[in-house]
Amino acid sequence: MKIFLGFYILGNFLGIFQGKAKMVNMVKMSMNRDKEVLT
């Protein structure tokens, strides 16, 4: 049971990290678009 709980928590942490990475990528993409529009 403890092993299952550990995997569940680990999965949640990985999901949060992946979500943050996606957010960062989206911000970078939008910043690149802004640069393209300005130039």
C-alpha positions, -999 to 999 in steps of 0.1 A, spaced: 0 0 0 28 24 9 46 16 -24 14 24 -43 10 57 -24 47 65 -32 41 60 -69 10 81 -68 28 110 -52 58 106 -76 33 106 -105 17 138 -92 51 155 -89 61 144 -125 27 158 -137 34 191 -121 69 193 -135 56 184 -170 28 211 -166 54 237 -157 76 227 -187 46 231 -210 38 265 -196 74 276 -201 74 263 -236 42 282 -244 56 314 -229 88 310 -250 67 304 -281 45 335 -275 77 356 -269 92 343 -302 60 353 -320 61 388 -304 97 391 -316 87 380 -352 59 406 -352 82 434 -340 109 427 -366 
